[in-house]
Structure formats: structure tokens, C-alpha cells
Amino acid sequence: MKELTYSQIIAENRRLEKLAKDKPLRILVVANTVVENLRDYLEYELRSHGMHAAVDIAAYDNAMQESSRLQHDVLILWLDTWNLAPALHTGHLFEDPEVLQALEKNVKTQINTIVKDNEHLPLIVINTFNNLLDPGFPFKKSNMQTLAGNLNAYLYSISAPNVFVFDTGHILLSLPEKSAISRKQFYLFNTLYTNLFFSRYSHHLKFVLLGLKGKTKKALIMDCDNTLWSGIVGEDGFDSIRMGYDSPEGRPFHEVQQMLLGLARQGVVIGICSKNNPKDVQQVIDHHPDMLLGDENITIKKVNWEPKPHNVKQIAKELNIGTDSLVFWDDNEFEVQMMREMLPEVLSFQVPGKTYEYPGVFREQMGWFFKRNITAEDLQKADLYKAQSRREKEKDRFTDITEYLQSLSLEIIIEHQPQKHLGRLAQISQKTNQFNLSTKRYEVADIKSMIADEHTDVLPFHVKGRFGEYGLTGLCIVRYDASTAFLDTFLMSCRVLGRQLEQAFINHLLARLREKGVSRLEAEYVPTPKNQQVARFFGEMGFAARETNEGTTVFSCQVKHFSPASTDFITISSSNDE
Amino acid sequence: MTNKEIQEKVIHTLAVIFDMQTAKISPETNARSLARWDSLNQIKLTVALEEEFDLEFEPEEIAAMTSVKAIVDVISAKMNN
């Protein structure tokens, strides 16, 4: 099948969305890294296989905040080890083993809380923690690897029946590093993974999602010559065909037969469809020493000289299943093409010409038979788990977001020497879109002159927490006119949103204004397509709103009467307090 | 490839990524005037352009690619090297 380019996938996605009639499967991806392009690949993988899906990407690095009691069908929890704490992969946190242990426990508690909060979801997919950006050394495991290992052991111990663990290492092993991740994108945009990675990820994930709707396959129809064994039995003869582990030509076919056996044991129907003399094929099945599949595994056989689409239709009929639940493998391009033309709903694959690639290619498509295996034992395990979790609930679960935020020991440090950070201040004023009151874009010179102005306070702030520093991520510029203060600028980087820091800062600002004898605070909100959350924030804080003729909204409050909700779990200090 | 051909292809790619009609995009279209041309879409755009033109941008080039004209300049300089 032809690979589409990224633009073609985006365009195709829009076309398929318009065609879709049924309700989409709603998928939410909650990630601590930028995975925006995953949306396009995942929607495409599903839509192009007849499943309407709508993928949302939650706010960046807000796993706890974005995952409570979801209305989606599927939650994908994509947590990268390197960003479990700010700049974790740079190693700073690993000097203190206690902090590290606390972080491990904190992440486990987050995951546990998210899983418990979403017991009602049909499916939660959690990615394994990988070692990207700090793979250690051949003779020394890195601390990040140890952390990832411990967290993975925890993931695999979760027995909630709706939780599936996605081993990202499977993809990382199958691709060269340069194809899987892009350091360039990482430094530029904080997005580590390539489109190829997202495409591979979506390829594998689709099987589980299609399985949710019963859209996986039921039967596997195999050709014989050069598909189950190497060589042509009718021409080369019984003794010349190869499918043994000890022959170079035979080994790939041995591996494929092993996989077929495994599928048969899981209840997948295996059939053969071959243009041959039935006697020749039967002799191989009965007597060839290297033939792994036997009549006990092969449910149905069509060995004749009829066109294959005709045979395959017959197979579906006899098995009483739809042709759309069949997968077909053949080494002959002509046969595969004919099947695709005549029965496009049958998923048809051609054995690669380079047979050493055959087992790998075959394995990639085994997901089509993915089954959500909920056995009686699993259910029992789930009950046990539930009982156990009830006992441990109190200590392993955050009761609400406030408790989670408390666990982070967040601190705002107001920078009292803004002149030392001119470049950074101009940069955040130009780049910040989401939490930005006025979206005024400033150059270094503008910032400089406001710092010099005695009627203006330029108040940048740093944010840090128990697990690391987020850096200079907020800026507030206040202008004073008699007894009124005007918020010229109030912005925060999206890295630190969702943590009630904005509220803590405004509470602090109001206390300052009170001390200064200011009676009124005004903030003019200039709407953009991105910054609605600022308006919501001032509304929730209890500011009065007044619309202006220019389409802006002036939020105001009387400093004296303002009684804010407490944010005392966030400490505020000034950089010159030290 | 002539500059005109490059420009056509760039505009086509932009139209797909931003879900716009090509007629609404000119060489002057830029990140400041177009709200949806934000940093997330900048990632998509550069990845798509790298693929369409089969080349790789340097970080400085990506930083400079903030208008259709600037993108065409970057690509044409790379292709003529």
C-alpha cells in the first residue's frame, strides 16, 4: 500500500470526516510532551479502516487536571520519563534520592488516581516509561532508567480490566533513533517524536481501538507455495520445499508458521487457499517433517484451480462470517491485486519478495486478531484488586486536585531585578498565546522603558516546585494612575498552567496593592482565538466585567473588598528576600 | 524548480495544514496576521514542507519561516545550493 505524505493524510482525514455518518469514538490524549501530530495519524488510521474517531489533545503537561471523570470513550496517558519533573533528563533531581523516591511515589499516585477516576471508561491506554534522552551507559544504568523501570513495573501491576499498557519500546526498537525522535524538534518545539513514530504508534493502537467496536478480524486465509513454505510443491516436489528452522530458505516460513500456530491457539480461524493439486498439499500437511500446522489447526481448505476471490467468498460463507473479517496472504502480486479489486473488504497482503522480511512484516499485521481477553481469572483478579484498592485507597490516591497540587509544593518567586531578564521577558510577551490578558507584544526596548517608568511595575516571576524549576514563566505589568492600578500585561507560559498559580499571583498582587493604598484594580481583556481562559479566570475570581465598544472586556475589583479563595498551598516570595 | 513553482507548492501545503483555500493565501501571508499560524501549526508546517520538498531545515531557517515569502526564500536558497 502506498504511504501517504503528512499533508495528504491531513487532507484525506478531512475528506473521511465529511463522509462519516456514525458517532465518533472520542479519544483524549493526555501527555506531558507535545504530541499534536498524533491526532492526524490516529484519526487517519481509524477513519481509513472504517471507524469514525475524534482525537483531542489535552492541555500540555496537565495529566492530573485533565483526567478526572472524563466524558470520552478512550483515554491515552502519554507520560514521558524525561519530563516527569522539569528537565528531569538533565539529571539534577537525581542527586537527592529522597526527592527521587518522592517523585516516583507521586507519579504512581497520579496514575492510580486517574485510573480510579476513570473506571467507567471502556479503555485507558498507558504508555510505558521509556529512556529517551538518557539511555545511560553500557556499563551503568542511569537513574532515569531506574525510575522508568520502577514505574513500568507499577504499570504492569495494574489489573483494572480497562487499562492497557502500550510498550513504546516496541516501536523504539524497530526504528533507528533518528527516525523515531527528532532532537531538532525537541529543542525548537519541545516535541520529541517524529511523524513516523506517531504513525507506528497509531498503527498498533488502532488494533485495540478497532477491537473495542468488534472491528478486528476473525480468520486468516493463507496461500501455500512461498507463503507457508519456500518453493512450489507441484513443481519442485515434496523433498525440495523448505520450512524448517535449520535451512536458510525455510527459517522465515518456520517463524510465520509458529505465529500462525499461536493465533490458532487463540481461536483465530486458519484457512488455506491455494492453486494446487489437493493431493500434493495434503501430503505436505500429513507427512512433511517441518510442517508445523496440521489438520487440527487448519479449519478450512480450498485447494483447487478456481479464482481465489471465488474461493474466499465460499470460505466466508461456510464459516458463516463476513468477508470483511478475513485477512488474506499470498506471494503472488496478481492474486493479491485481484483480491483487492474484487473483494476490497478482505484485507490482503503480499508476502515480501525478500523473504527474510516476511516474519517481521507478518508480525506487524498480527494485531488484526487482537482480542480483549477478559478471562474469568482476570475478572477475579479485578475483584481482588478492587478489594485491595479500597483498603489502600486513602493513602494511594489524591482526593482532589488541590491535594495533588499541594503535593507539588509550588512556589512563585517574584523577580526583583527584571532588567536582568530583558531578552526572556520580550520573548514570553511575544510567544505566549493562551494565558495572556492583553496579548501585547513587547520588544526589549519597550520592557526597558517600562522598568524605568516610576508609574509602572514590571513583575516577572519564576515558578518552582518540589520536583524542579519551571524557570521564568510569568509576567505581570501594572500601571498606576492615582488610586487605580491597571494590569497592562498578565501572562503565564502554558508549561505552568492548570496549577492555580495565576490565582495565587493575583491574590498576592491584591495584598500588595492594599499595602500601597490602591483602591481599584482594572484588567482589560483583549480576546483572541486562543485566550478565552483568561476571561474565564477573572470571572471565576469574582471580578466585575464591563464590555467596551472595542470588543474588549474590562474586569475590575475593589481592592479593599476583595476576598479571594485561598491558595495557601502555593508559597510566594521575592527574589530579594533571600 | 522555479520560485513560482516553489511558491505554489508552499501555498498548497499551507492551505492543507491550515484548512484554508489557496486563493486566500498570498506571499504576504504571515504568522502575525494569521491566528491559526501558531507554534503547534508551525511544527506541522515545517514537517510537512520537509517531506514535500524532500529537504531538512536548520533551526535558524525554521525560526525565519514566518511568512509565505520567507518560506519560499528559504526553500529556494536550499534547493539552489
Boltz contact constraints between the chains, C-beta under 6 A:
constraints:
  - contact:
      token1: [A, 5]
      token2: [B, 51]
      max_distance: 6.0
  - contact:
      token1: [A, 6]
      token2: [B, 47]
      max_distance: 6.0
  - contact:
      token1: [A, 6]
      token2: [B, 48]
      max_distance: 6.0
  - contact:
      token1: [A, 6]
      token2: [B, 51]
      max_distance: 6.0
  - contact:
      token1: [A, 7]
      token2: [B, 13]
      max_distance: 6.0
  - contact:
      token1: [A, 7]
      token2: [B, 16]
      max_distance: 6.0
  - contact:
      token1: [A, 7]
      token2: [B, 48]
      max_distance: 6.0
  - contact:
      token1: [A, 10]
      token2: [B, 16]
      max_distance: 6.0
  - contact:
      token1: [A, 11]
      token2: [B, 16]
      max_distance: 6.0
  - contact:
      token1: [A, 36]
      token2: [B, 40]
      max_distance: 6.0
  - contact:
      token1: [A, 188]
      token2: [B, 59]
      max_distance: 6.0
  - contact:
      token1: [A, 189]
      token2: [B, 43]
      max_distance: 6.0
  - contact:
      token1: [A, 191]
      token2: [B, 43]
      max_distance: 6.0
  - contact:
      token1: [A, 195]
      token2: [B, 47]
      max_distance: 6.0
  - contact:
      token1: [A, 529]
      token2: [B, 35]
      max_distance: 6.0
